[in-house]
Amino acid sequence: MQLIEVNTPELAKEFLMVQVRMYKKDPNYIRPLDKDINNVFDPKKNKLLRDSEAIRWILKDGKGETIGRVAAFINKKTAKTFEQPTGGMGFFDCINNQEAANMLFDACKNWLQERGMEAMDGPVNFGDRDKWWGLLIDGFTPPNYGMHYNFPYYQQLFENYGFGLYFNQYTYYRTVEDPLPEKYNEKAQRILSDSAYSFRHMEKTKLAKYTEDFRTVYNKGWAKHEGVKPMSEAQAATVMKTLKPVIDERIIWFAYHNEEPAGFFIAIPELNKVFKYVNGELDLWGKLKFVFHKWRGACNTMYGIVFGITPEHQSKGVEAAMIVEAGKFIQGNPSMPYVDLQMNWIGDFNPKMMHLVEQVGGRIYKTHATYRYLFDRTKEFKRAAIIR
């Protein structure tokens, strides 16, 4: 077997196509957009590459056939926020062969060790956690946009190598029209009767204001998480710019206390319902297909990508009030095409959020696992710390 670094446009194309060929007979597979993968490794698109590093490899067998791929990376903004300097590996695909998988894992480990890392997490993204994060280990159904889909045997390849479970991340599901539990409504009423609180959905005409409100809540609620840095104005603007083409302002909601942002729930139409028709290419023909299938109502699932309440307003019922107000607007609305709601990943290190989603009738639909591998095998392995 031969490990080859991806350093030409032809090899970059092969890095994409090896996955396409491997999954061509799997009815659940939806090809990611080529540009979404390529942009991760493009310094013009991924600002992390200005002061961080990434590398890709493909693996060929003795006959010259590509049988695997992987990437390794060091995010210098987060690498040293852990107990030991930790790099990442991701975009892993491999035939069901432990020797082949070990060659890919070893390449990542050796590259990261040479650069001072003492552990690697995987499979993860070189960037934000909202995409390409975690190995699918339960719920082998078509993937949501930006989420990994893989064969079940990948779990054994990781665990046989010595990766330990760092945390599970859950995707929850419920139907849009399911009524909210009565106790939840009662909890919400305490906040809804308080005139200091208000709730409203986003307005595209005021995108700059809602971008800053999003950043305010995010930095209060997420920056304390291990491995998460505060979000800058530029980063928040990039997030919203990325979302703008697919925003349905009616399913993005904010909570305010005396007009100060206190929480948000951001959902978008589940894009893979449409992207499955474009075969990875959002060229002119792909865009026409996208518009056509969107027009015919293919996007009938709401995809909750992030949900948060600032610490000072948690455990008061603010999240319940926001959901109840959104429900009044969304449920029974004939202009809404949505049938299902999927809430994207909630780590098992966040039991408060898990409980909150379960309170509104959510049930675990899929499980992805983020693994960690300590290079010093004598060190004690620790799971992600629980957020209290």
C-alpha positions in Angstrom: 0.0 0.0 0.0 1.2 3.5 -0.8 0.3 6.7 1.1 0.3 9.8 -1.2 0.1 13.4 0.0 -2.5 15.5 -1.8 -0.6 18.3 -3.4 -2.0 18.7 -6.9 -5.4 19.5 -8.3 -5.7 16.0 -9.7 -5.0 14.4 -6.3 -7.5 16.9 -4.7 -10.1 15.6 -7.1 -9.2 12.0 -6.2 -9.6 12.9 -2.5 -13.2 13.7 -3.3 -13.9 10.8 -5.7 -12.6 8.0 -3.5 -15.6 8.5 -1.2 -18.0 8.8 -4.1 -16.9 5.4 -5.5 -16.9 3.7 -2.2 -20.6 4.7 -1.5 -22.0 4.5 -5.0 -24.2 1.5 -4.1 -25.3 2.8 -0.7 -28.9 4.2 -1.0 -28.4 6.4 2.1 -25.3 8.2 0.8 -25.7 11.8 -0.3 -22.6 13.3 -1.9 -21.3 16.4 -0.1 -20.9 19.5 -2.2 -17.4 19.4 -3.7 -16.8 23.1 -2.8 -17.7 22.5 0.9 -14.8 20.0 1.2 -12.4 21.9 -1.0 -13.0 25.1 0.9 -11.8 23.5 4.1 -8.3 23.2 2.6 -8.3 26.5 0.6 -6.3 29.3 2.4 -8.5 31.8 0.5 -11.7 30.3 2.0 -10.5 29.0 5.4 -8.8 31.7 7.4 -7.5 29.2 9.9 -4.9 28.2 7.3 -3.3 31.6 7.8 -1.6 30.5 11.0 -2.5 26.8 11.3 -1.7 23.7 9.3 -3.5 21.0 7.4 -2.5 18.0 5.2 -4.4 15.4 3.2 -3.4 11.9 2.0 -4.9 9.2 -0.2 -4.0 5.5 0.1 -3.6 3.2 -2.8 -3.3 -0.5 -2.9 -0.8 -2.6 -4.8 -2.9 -2.4 -8.0 -3.0 1.4 -7.9 -6.6 1.6 -6.8 -7.4 4.3 -4.2 -8.7 2.5 -1.0 -8.8 5.3 1.5 -8.2 9.0 2.4 -7.7 11.1 5.5 -6.7 14.6 6.6 -4.8 15.9 9.7 -4.8 19.5 11.0 -3.7 21.7 13.8 -6.0 24.5 14.8 -3.7 26.8 16.7 -6.6 28.7 18.3 -7.9 25.6 20.1 -5.0 23.1 20.1 -3.6 24.2 23.5 -6.9 24.7 25.3 -7.0 21.0 26.3 -5.1 19.2 29.0 -2.6 18.1 26.3 -2.0 19.9 23.0 -4.5 18.2 20.7 -4.7 18.1 16.9 -7.4 16.8 14.6 -7.9 14.1 12.0 -10.9 13.9 9.7 -12.4 13.3 6.3 -11.6 9.6 6.8 -12.8 7.0 4.4 -11.3 3.5 4.1 -12.1 0.0 2.9 -12.9 -2.5 5.6 -9.3 -3.4 6.3 -7.6 -2.6 9.6 -4.1 -2.5 8.2 -5.1 0.1 5.6 -6.9 2.1 8.3 -3.9 2.0 10.6 -1.7 3.4 7.9 -4.0 6.4 7.6 -4.3 6.8 11.4 -0.5 6.5 11.8 0.1 9.2 9.1 -2.0 11.6 11.1 -0.4 10.7 14.4 3.1 11.0 13.2 2.5 14.3 11.4 0.8 15.8 14.5 3.5 14.4 16.9 6.2 16.1 14.8 4.4 19.4 15.4 4.2 19.1 19.2 0.8 17.6 19.6 0.1 14.9 22.2 -3.3 13.7 21.1 -5.7 13.8 18.2 -9.4 14.0 18.0 -11.4 12.5 15.2 -13.1 12.4 12.9 -13.4 16.2 13.2 -13.4 19.2 11.0 -10.7 21.8 10.4 -12.9 24.6 11.6 -16.2 24.9 13.3 -18.1 22.0 14.9 -21.2 22.6 12.9 -19.8 20.5 10.0 -18.1 17.2 9.4 -17.8 16.4 13.1 -18.0 12.9 14.6 -18.3 9.4 13.3 -21.8 8.0 12.7 -22.3 5.0 15.0 -26.1 4.8 15.2 -28.9 5.9 12.9 -27.7 4.9 9.5 -30.1 7.0 7.5 -29.4 9.7 4.9 -27.2 12.4 6.4 -28.1 15.9 7.2 -26.3 18.7 5.4 -22.7 19.0 6.7 -22.9 15.8 8.8 -20.8 12.7 8.4 -22.2 9.6 6.9 -20.1 6.4 7.0 -20.2 2.6 6.9 -20.9 0.9 10.3 -17.6 -0.9 10.3 -15.7 2.4 10.7 -16.4 2.3 14.4 -14.4 -0.9 14.7 -11.5 0.5 12.7 -11.3 3.5 15.1 -11.7 1.5 18.3 -9.3 -1.3 17.2 -6.6 1.3 16.6 -7.0 2.6 20.2 -9.3 5.6 19.9 -11.4 6.2 23.0 -14.8 7.8 23.1 -14.4 11.5 24.0 -18.0 12.3 23.7 -21.2 11.3 21.9 -23.2 13.9 20.0 -26.9 13.4 19.4 -29.3 14.5 16.7 -32.8 14.7 18.0 -36.1 14.4 16.1 -39.8 15.3 16.5 -42.6 16.3 14.1 -43.4 19.9 13.7 -47.1 19.5 14.5 -46.6 17.4 17.7 -48.2 19.4 20.5 -45.8 20.6 23.2 -46.3 18.9 26.6 -48.7 20.7 28.9 -46.1 21.1 31.7 -43.8 22.8 29.1 -46.5 25.3 28.3 -47.1 26.0 32.0 -43.3 26.6 32.5 -43.4 29.0 29.5 -46.3 31.1 30.9 -44.2 32.4 33.8 -41.9 34.0 31.4 -44.5 35.1 28.8 -46.3 37.0 31.6 -43.2 38.9 32.4 -43.2 42.1 30.2 -39.4 42.3 30.4 -39.1 39.3 28.0 -39.9 39.4 24.3 -39.6 36.9 21.5 -39.5 37.4 17.7 -38.2 35.7 14.6 -35.3 37.1 12.5 -35.9 39.7 9.8 -33.6 39.5 6.8 -33.7 43.3 6.5 -32.0 43.6 9.9 -29.5 40.9 9.4 -26.6 42.9 10.9 -28.5 43.4 14.2 -29.4 39.7 14.5 -25.8 38.7 13.6 -24.5 40.7 16.6 -27.3 39.4 18.8 -26.3 35.9 17.8 -22.7 36.6 18.6 -23.5 38.0 22.0 -25.5 34.9 23.1 -22.9 32.6 21.6 -20.0 34.1 23.4 -21.8 34.1 26.8 -22.9 30.5 26.4 -20.2 28.7 24.4 -16.9 30.4 25.1 -16.6 28.5 28.4 -16.7 25.1 26.6 -13.4 23.3 26.3 -11.9 23.9 22.9 -14.2 26.8 22.0 -12.9 30.3 21.5 -15.1 33.5 21.6 -16.5 34.4 18.2 -15.4 37.7 16.6 -17.6 40.1 14.7 -16.0 38.9 11.4 -16.6 35.2 12.3 -20.2 35.9 13.1 -20.7 37.8 9.9 -19.2 34.9 8.0 -21.6 32.5 9.6 -24.6 34.6 8.7 -23.3 35.3 5.2 -23.0 31.5 4.7 -26.5 30.9 5.9 -28.1 33.9 4.1 -28.9 32.1 0.8 -31.0 29.5 2.6 -32.4 31.5 5.6 -36.1 31.1 6.3 -36.5 34.0 8.7 -39.7 32.4 10.1 -37.7 29.5 11.8 -34.9 31.6 13.4 -36.0 32.9 16.7 -34.5 35.2 19.4 -35.3 35.9 23.0 -34.7 39.3 24.6 -34.7 40.6 28.2 -35.2 44.3 28.3 -34.2 44.2 24.6 -30.8 42.6 25.5 -30.3 39.3 23.6 -30.9 36.3 25.9 -31.2 33.3 23.6 -31.8 32.0 20.1 -32.9 29.0 18.1 -31.6 28.9 14.6 -33.1 26.4 12.1 -32.7 26.2 8.4 -34.4 24.0 5.7 -32.7 20.6 5.6 -30.6 21.2 2.4 -29.6 17.6 1.8 -33.2 17.0 0.8 -32.3 19.0 -2.3 -28.5 18.6 -2.6 -29.0 14.8 -3.1 -30.1 15.7 -6.6 -27.0 17.8 -7.6 -24.3 15.1 -7.3 -21.9 17.4 -5.4 -21.8 20.1 -8.1 -23.4 23.4 -7.5 -22.6 24.7 -11.0 -25.3 26.3 -13.2 -27.0 22.9 -13.8 -26.8 22.0 -10.1 -28.2 25.4 -9.1 -31.1 24.9 -11.5 -31.8 21.5 -10.0 -31.6 23.0 -6.5 -34.1 25.7 -7.3 -36.5 23.2 -9.0 -36.5 20.7 -6.1 -36.8 23.4 -3.6 -39.7 24.8 -5.5 -41.4 21.4 -5.6 -41.2 21.2 -1.8 -38.3 18.8 -1.3 -37.2 20.8 1.8 -39.9 19.6 4.2 -37.6 19.2 7.2 -36.5 22.0 9.6 -32.9 21.5 10.7 -32.1 23.1 14.1 -28.4 23.9 13.9 -27.9 25.7 17.1 -29.9 26.6 20.3 -28.7 28.5 23.3 -29.7 30.7 26.3 -27.3 33.0 28.1 -26.2 31.6 31.5 -28.0 34.3 33.5 -31.4 33.4 31.9 -31.0 29.6 32.1 -33.3 27.4 34.2 -36.0 30.1 34.3 -38.2 28.9 31.4 -36.9 31.3 28.8 -36.2 28.5 26.3 -39.7 27.1 26.9 -41.3 30.6 26.3 -39.2 31.0 23.1 -40.3 27.6 21.8 -43.9 28.2 22.7 -44.0 31.5 20.9 -42.3 30.0 17.8 -44.8 27.2 17.9 -47.7 29.6 17.8 -46.3 31.0 14.6 -45.2 27.8 12.9 -47.7 25.1 13.9 -50.8 25.0 11.8 -49.4 27.7 9.5 -50.4 26.6 5.9 -47.5 28.5 4.4 -45.0 26.4 6.3 -43.7 23.4 4.3 -42.1 21.7 7.2 -43.2 18.3 8.5 -40.2 17.2 10.6 -37.8 19.0 13.0 -34.3 17.6 13.5 -32.0 19.3 16.1 -28.4 19.0 15.3 -25.8 17.8 17.5 -26.0 18.1 21.2 -23.0 16.6 23.1 -23.5 14.2 25.9 -21.3 16.6 27.9 -24.3 19.0 28.0 -27.0 17.2 29.9 -29.0 20.5 30.5 -29.4 20.9 26.7 -30.3 17.2 26.3 -33.0 17.5 29.0 -34.3 20.7 27.4 -34.7 19.0 24.0 -36.3 15.9 25.5 -38.8 18.2 27.3 -40.2 19.4 24.0 -40.7 15.9 22.8 -37.3 15.3 21.0 -35.9 11.8 20.8 -32.5 10.7 19.8 -32.5 9.9 16.1 -28.8 9.6 15.3 -25.6 9.3 17.3 -22.1 10.5 16.2 -19.0 9.9 18.2 -16.0 12.1 18.6 -13.0 10.0 19.5 -9.6 11.0 21.1 -6.3 9.2 20.8 -3.6 9.9 23.3 -0.1 9.5 21.9 1.3 8.5 25.3 -0.6 5.3 25.9 0.3 5.3 29.6 -1.6 8.5 30.2 -5.1 8.4 31.8 -7.8 8.8 29.2 -10.5 11.3 30.2 -13.9 11.9 28.6 -15.1 15.5 27.8 -15.9 17.3 31.0 -19.6 17.6 31.8 -21.0 21.2 31.6 -22.7 21.9 34.9 
